[in-house]
Amino acid sequence: MKDKKQFRSERLVLPDELMADKTQKVPENVPGKWYVDDTCTPCHVCLDEAPQLLKYNEDETKVYFFKQPEGAEEDDAAERAMAICPTGAIGKDGDE
């Protein structure tokens, strides 16, 4: 049996088709580099990683950035949320 450690990845890399689309941002996102697009299916996993930045919209059909990251700790939380998102709905190439 092969060692399981060789199959572990340090960072999840998403294929291009799973990258967030800044032209399809959820309207509730605050302006800035980070956003959630309309492919979000509110599965909750990103909220576990960045509750200080993300929350559900009023009818709980999407998640959005209510605050842009400030500082290394919040940047790391946003990166973790983006990496764990199963639909690739989180992006960081928005307008700054």
ChimeraX commands (.cxc) that place a marker at each C-alpha (Angstrom):
marker #1 position 0.00,0.00,0.00 radius 0.5
marker #1 position 1.33,3.42,-0.91 radius 0.5
marker #1 position 1.80,6.10,1.68 radius 0.5
marker #1 position -1.31,8.32,1.78 radius 0.5
marker #1 position 0.79,11.43,2.35 radius 0.5
marker #1 position 1.99,11.41,-1.24 radius 0.5
marker #1 position -1.59,11.95,-2.44 radius 0.5
marker #1 position -2.34,14.92,-0.21 radius 0.5
marker #1 position -2.31,18.37,-1.68 radius 0.5
marker #1 position -1.31,21.47,0.23 radius 0.5
marker #1 position -3.76,23.64,-1.71 radius 0.5
marker #1 position -6.87,22.87,-3.69 radius 0.5
marker #1 position -6.48,23.97,-7.31 radius 0.5
marker #1 position -9.74,24.48,-9.13 radius 0.5
marker #1 position -10.14,23.87,-12.86 radius 0.5
marker #1 position -10.88,26.98,-14.93 radius 0.5
marker #1 position -14.53,26.06,-15.33 radius 0.5
marker #1 position -14.99,26.32,-11.56 radius 0.5
marker #1 position -13.53,29.79,-11.19 radius 0.5
marker #1 position -15.86,32.56,-10.05 radius 0.5
marker #1 position -17.08,35.01,-12.69 radius 0.5
marker #1 position -16.81,38.67,-11.69 radius 0.5
marker #1 position -19.47,39.56,-14.27 radius 0.5
marker #1 position -21.96,37.42,-12.31 radius 0.5
marker #1 position -21.39,38.75,-8.78 radius 0.5
marker #1 position -24.11,38.40,-6.16 radius 0.5
marker #1 position -25.38,42.01,-5.82 radius 0.5
marker #1 position -25.03,42.06,-2.03 radius 0.5
marker #1 position -21.22,41.82,-2.17 radius 0.5
marker #1 position -19.48,44.92,-0.81 radius 0.5
marker #1 position -17.20,46.57,-3.37 radius 0.5
marker #1 position -13.67,45.22,-3.54 radius 0.5
marker #1 position -11.40,42.47,-4.72 radius 0.5
marker #1 position -13.28,39.55,-3.10 radius 0.5
marker #1 position -16.78,38.46,-4.19 radius 0.5
marker #1 position -19.20,35.55,-4.51 radius 0.5
marker #1 position -20.84,34.91,-7.87 radius 0.5
marker #1 position -24.29,33.54,-8.69 radius 0.5
marker #1 position -23.11,29.92,-8.89 radius 0.5
marker #1 position -23.20,29.81,-5.09 radius 0.5
marker #1 position -25.30,27.01,-3.63 radius 0.5
marker #1 position -25.52,27.93,0.05 radius 0.5
marker #1 position -23.79,24.82,1.38 radius 0.5
marker #1 position -22.35,26.67,4.38 radius 0.5
marker #1 position -18.73,25.43,4.15 radius 0.5
marker #1 position -17.28,28.86,3.30 radius 0.5
marker #1 position -19.08,30.38,6.28 radius 0.5
marker #1 position -17.20,28.01,8.57 radius 0.5
marker #1 position -13.90,29.34,7.17 radius 0.5
marker #1 position -14.68,33.07,7.08 radius 0.5
marker #1 position -17.69,34.01,9.23 radius 0.5
marker #1 position -16.14,37.44,9.81 radius 0.5
marker #1 position -16.38,38.15,6.04 radius 0.5
marker #1 position -19.25,36.11,4.59 radius 0.5
marker #1 position -22.94,35.70,5.37 radius 0.5
marker #1 position -26.20,34.58,3.80 radius 0.5
marker #1 position -28.39,36.98,1.85 radius 0.5
marker #1 position -31.85,37.70,3.26 radius 0.5
marker #1 position -33.59,34.67,1.74 radius 0.5
marker #1 position -30.56,32.41,2.33 radius 0.5
marker #1 position -30.18,31.50,-1.34 radius 0.5
marker #1 position -26.63,32.85,-1.69 radius 0.5
marker #1 position -23.62,33.83,0.39 radius 0.5
marker #1 position -21.84,37.15,-0.09 radius 0.5
marker #1 position -18.94,39.22,1.22 radius 0.5
marker #1 position -20.38,41.72,3.68 radius 0.5
marker #1 position -16.82,42.85,4.50 radius 0.5
marker #1 position -13.59,42.82,2.50 radius 0.5
marker #1 position -10.60,41.18,4.21 radius 0.5
marker #1 position -8.29,43.44,6.19 radius 0.5
marker #1 position -4.94,42.03,7.23 radius 0.5
marker #1 position -3.22,38.68,6.87 radius 0.5
marker #1 position -5.61,36.71,9.09 radius 0.5
marker #1 position -8.71,37.75,7.16 radius 0.5
marker #1 position -6.92,37.29,3.81 radius 0.5
marker #1 position -6.08,33.74,4.88 radius 0.5
marker #1 position -9.71,33.11,5.89 radius 0.5
marker #1 position -10.94,34.34,2.49 radius 0.5
marker #1 position -8.37,32.13,0.72 radius 0.5
marker #1 position -9.52,29.09,2.72 radius 0.5
marker #1 position -13.16,29.85,1.91 radius 0.5
marker #1 position -12.32,30.14,-1.80 radius 0.5
marker #1 position -10.34,26.88,-1.75 radius 0.5
marker #1 position -13.09,24.90,-0.03 radius 0.5
marker #1 position -16.02,26.22,-2.11 radius 0.5
marker #1 position -17.39,23.21,-4.04 radius 0.5
marker #1 position -18.82,25.35,-6.86 radius 0.5
marker #1 position -15.90,27.76,-7.23 radius 0.5
marker #1 position -18.24,30.67,-6.54 radius 0.5
marker #1 position -15.68,32.76,-4.64 radius 0.5
marker #1 position -13.35,35.03,-6.55 radius 0.5
marker #1 position -10.68,37.57,-5.78 radius 0.5
marker #1 position -10.26,39.33,-9.11 radius 0.5
marker #1 position -12.94,41.94,-8.55 radius 0.5
marker #1 position -12.48,45.69,-8.59 radius 0.5
marker #1 position -10.44,47.11,-5.78 radius 0.5
marker link #1:1,2 radius 0.2
marker link #1:2,3 radius 0.2
marker link #1:3,4 radius 0.2
marker link #1:4,5 radius 0.2
marker link #1:5,6 radius 0.2
marker link #1:6,7 radius 0.2
marker link #1:7,8 radius 0.2
marker link #1:8,9 radius 0.2
marker link #1:9,10 radius 0.2
marker link #1:10,11 radius 0.2
marker link #1:11,12 radius 0.2
marker link #1:12,13 radius 0.2
marker link #1:13,14 radius 0.2
marker link #1:14,15 radius 0.2
marker link #1:15,16 radius 0.2
marker link #1:16,17 radius 0.2
marker link #1:17,18 radius 0.2
marker link #1:18,19 radius 0.2
marker link #1:19,20 radius 0.2
marker link #1:20,21 radius 0.2
marker link #1:21,22 radius 0.2
marker link #1:22,23 radius 0.2
marker link #1:23,24 radius 0.2
marker link #1:24,25 radius 0.2
marker link #1:25,26 radius 0.2
marker link #1:26,27 radius 0.2
marker link #1:27,28 radius 0.2
marker link #1:28,29 radius 0.2
marker link #1:29,30 radius 0.2
marker link #1:30,31 radius 0.2
marker link #1:31,32 radius 0.2
marker link #1:32,33 radius 0.2
marker link #1:33,34 radius 0.2
marker link #1:34,35 radius 0.2
marker link #1:35,36 radius 0.2
marker link #1:36,37 radius 0.2
marker link #1:37,38 radius 0.2
marker link #1:38,39 radius 0.2
marker link #1:39,40 radius 0.2
marker link #1:40,41 radius 0.2
marker link #1:41,42 radius 0.2
marker link #1:42,43 radius 0.2
marker link #1:43,44 radius 0.2
marker link #1:44,45 radius 0.2
marker link #1:45,46 radius 0.2
marker link #1:46,47 radius 0.2
marker link #1:47,48 radius 0.2
marker link #1:48,49 radius 0.2
marker link #1:49,50 radius 0.2
marker link #1:50,51 radius 0.2
marker link #1:51,52 radius 0.2
marker link #1:52,53 radius 0.2
marker link #1:53,54 radius 0.2
marker link #1:54,55 radius 0.2
marker link #1:55,56 radius 0.2
marker link #1:56,57 radius 0.2
marker link #1:57,58 radius 0.2
marker link #1:58,59 radius 0.2
marker link #1:59,60 radius 0.2
marker link #1:60,61 radius 0.2
marker link #1:61,62 radius 0.2
marker link #1:62,63 radius 0.2
marker link #1:63,64 radius 0.2
marker link #1:64,65 radius 0.2
marker link #1:65,66 radius 0.2
marker link #1:66,67 radius 0.2
marker link #1:67,68 radius 0.2
marker link #1:68,69 radius 0.2
marker link #1:69,70 radius 0.2
marker link #1:70,71 radius 0.2
marker link #1:71,72 radius 0.2
marker link #1:72,73 radius 0.2
marker link #1:73,74 radius 0.2
marker link #1:74,75 radius 0.2
marker link #1:75,76 radius 0.2
marker link #1:76,77 radius 0.2
marker link #1:77,78 radius 0.2
marker link #1:78,79 radius 0.2
marker link #1:79,80 radius 0.2
marker link #1:80,81 radius 0.2
marker link #1:81,82 radius 0.2
marker link #1:82,83 radius 0.2
marker link #1:83,84 radius 0.2
marker link #1:84,85 radius 0.2
marker link #1:85,86 radius 0.2
marker link #1:86,87 radius 0.2
marker link #1:87,88 radius 0.2
marker link #1:88,89 radius 0.2
marker link #1:89,90 radius 0.2
marker link #1:90,91 radius 0.2
marker link #1:91,92 radius 0.2
marker link #1:92,93 radius 0.2
marker link #1:93,94 radius 0.2
marker link #1:94,95 radius 0.2
marker link #1:95,96 radius 0.2
view
